[in-house]
Amino acid sequence: MNKTTGSSSFRLQEATIADIHAAFSSGALTSRQLVDLYLNRIEAYDRGGPKINSIITVNPNAFEDADRLDKTFAKSGISGPLHGIPIILKDQMDAVGMPTTLGSVVLKDYFPERDSFVAVKLKQAGAIILAKATLGEMGGGDTHGSLFGSTGNAYDPERTAGGSSGGPGASISSNFGAVAIGQEGFASIRRPAAWNGIVGMRPTAGLVSRGGVFDGWPGLAGSLGPMARSVTDVAKLMDVIVGFDAEDPITSLGVGNAPPSFSDLLDRDALRGARIGVINQSMGFHSDPTSEDFRLVASVFDSAITDLGEAGAEMINLPEIPGIIETLGKRALDSSEEEAWNQYFLRGDNPPYPSRDAMMQSPDYSKVYRSRNSGVIKSGPEEYGEYLRAREGLMFTISQMMAESQLDAIVHKTVEHQPTLISEGTGPPYYNMRGVTHINTFLVNVPSISIPAGFTADNLPVGITLLGRPFSDGLLIKLAYAYERATGHRRPPAITPPLSGEPS
């Protein structure tokens, strides 16, 4: 008998959405008790203990929301697919009643007046917004910020959680919440997912709206996506957050391109007969293929290829793509930063600054964290035109490879290096995003999902990425689920074990 829930049938650590709903239905758990359990872990392990430092703001209305959902449950049972599920949001998307800080002192007091589109969808599904998590300041790079400092990796707090969705990655791996929503414009979902041993998906651009999210429309590369400890929960989140939103015109491309249910596609035998192309060549950002660190990750990747084959997939080694590093280096920004700033901040009547330029002139802006080795993305009309030509060429190359070999998906390393030390990011050699593969966001219109693939000899997690054709999101989830079921590589971090009195 457990004093917290009145039953030993529910185990908090690694609990899935289905586990939580089963505990509600059996009377072993209430929404209020669940919120309390997660907040206890945040206090013990995020604020104290190993001090993961992944949470910026806890929702002051979380208990009130839980009580309301408990009353609903008492009357009519589970009210939606995410009824009572505590969710953590990357602090780049708006949720009324909580600040959207972007991890920066510049925006520490900014309280948006409207929910983001995704927050609306989550609440309609019955979710509880539990907290807002850390991120690379202003939405980019490893998870350092002037408002919070640095976020530690869930397996080794002296190492970075990755970024820019490092807070969601570390917090979900540490069991501070059930699931999370991240955002990826470079590799900001998949890298922290891989480095923290969880599943992370960047959907095809256009499936999930960026309305009420910083760095959205008219930019194209950025996409919101689910982060969870299981592929099943990723699918359940996708069932909720996909949808058209007039505030984000890119979502018009997604209309008619999502399955009725991602969850219904899950099939543990999906890899049998699947054809998976393997990219073996290095294409990571600032990777060093000659290093021992690179070799440790490559060893795990090789084992993952064997695992995929043993699960029934036909593995096809793909030819090297000539000049892939140089091609990816042509990534560039257009001139829409000001328009994107206005699109986000001016959706309310009380923006924190009258303009992007005014924000950048703020005295606090000098405190904004900037890595000295970030590999600045080029910008300007000529550079952007060169990027578009390179993007189109690479899209044809990848599409032709997949067509000629009749591939269902491509697999590659999510990150080609282990998580770097925080001290080596904030000081020499100033690592930032080291080894990350970003071909999917370079191409914009292809989905990818990172799944835990095991651990290096240094006991650090490694992820593999499945990449597909535009709007093949359902197929990728299906294949990822089969790989997860066949291997079971997810392992909770030893430094954040069950607390005394916690259901376990």
Steps between C-alpha positions, in 0.01 A plus 500: 500500500644836397419803716497738204256321273347232718624227265823333390365431150635822352869574445582866437842455345467439124119526522334528160176674413329160499648415842371826644152455357487143630593629847225762481246238398602257775484767769873469569570860404346843452616787283582706808712220646682459170583872477626488857722200425663669201550827688668309783747359248565844352572635846723207594698455179463811286534761774699274735702180488676478163341836408405417143365858468250424222191685625457877478140543617248273670137569413347672808160364396609138456319376813189698410499346153550154651211545743271601215597193302452276805146635538435433132633147540275436800197594288577355160840328498795585278400804294765502229808321365727698733266525801707599805834452325764748628687644202818707487539765229819644363491863616463621144123445473227693675280369781278755674589560863867423449780717358663417168859592578705332225743436784597868501504779757380719214159328508475381862185706562320434172160341560316431172128568483411201282586133490704365215304285255667186638423596861134537402500154341669345803254656744204394288634145521503525880871562560642695792777743406731418789805715426706692248848361437841643420637547152789648310446872562274661239431150364837386369809299590593302810287565808662802660314820583542825688186427704592155629863414429557154345294182493673173584467173318266251667780240514788731589418854620852617417414446134251698293145384443542612140267753352322694432222287655739384771261572785221280364755229418663489845174545693311221326795263526518581873126430541405857595189478280320252278581643156624823341478719193823629350588708197755431229642737244846343473504178707343634817268207573699202380836591654378548859281193453802290402731647763241445776389155392143573389296509178468828313325575172522795265188460282478605137475879490132587470350235725534693828430871534750755632223745587594663831856366478811717467686460170204371301337627184623625252801283583472147365761276665362511855251232604345405833512135593449243776763379746426197716646189657319274253399503135142422606476827690656687206221362281234601754635855509502517121134394498425814703731774372469458121260738329442799273542847647439811290751686717775275359446468123753217467241274663291525184752255350414246766128485423417148386853376564462355849352159582173490696700365794875459546438272798305253287807448280715349774615153400783314673561298181524805272871449430443159342563553129565874540784641289722739694783694338807564715698824487843414640692811394557778749271800453487642852545866588866554597554123530846351538497146350857442615416532871447221752175669599369462144610135497305423819177626342573322172534170686149535644365599159650187343324290764173679424530408131541137606194532726291639215602210278425244769155656541430415137605810305706477185792739551647671193828689528459824305776655288668809635335828408776709339572824686229448765682708764552786255136478389365512855732793566300707250208527743397866517226723637274723298415852618183408691630528860321831558178369348518183710559710812191708422293193415574358844510795739232716336233229522423658840424857601793535739828388340806517726671737257361708214735335249778247460750784476374646828547164670856479368567851634388398850778531762444135592561383145875508562447211744355270231711185472684462172737211435838602359498192280142485375578487129298805401237429235539726200233749400426729209320471163796352312583248774135404539468443126806274509345308790173449310688358202699270728184393683323411177801307372538299821126431511519346152809300598335353810170437320677325213698283742181394672318434172779302337551279804127485580565620854243543773736719703862603549688451827793708625661603828297766682821652637849386406657590835420437866349783708766765546605637837324819609840646587610442141198689374522802727879503473764381251459329255143643511320196364146565384281247316808283441437205272131558439348386172257757358423374151127482577460867588732599217251330266203639706229273360608160629421345841741323731488325835781418744476181707731378780758259359704414807794638693866561426784348701488825702137417596357790300187458284504486121207543261436400142283705264254365247443747217222469242328654203276805544198415718615145568472579871266210568734250339798629700306467826401148399862398428633675811249316717608164359868584567420614854302182572777282360782662696373676815804728528329769710639498856411759766791704637653358818547847650123565526362179659155464662459716807408359838124442502474531123296227327759256370 
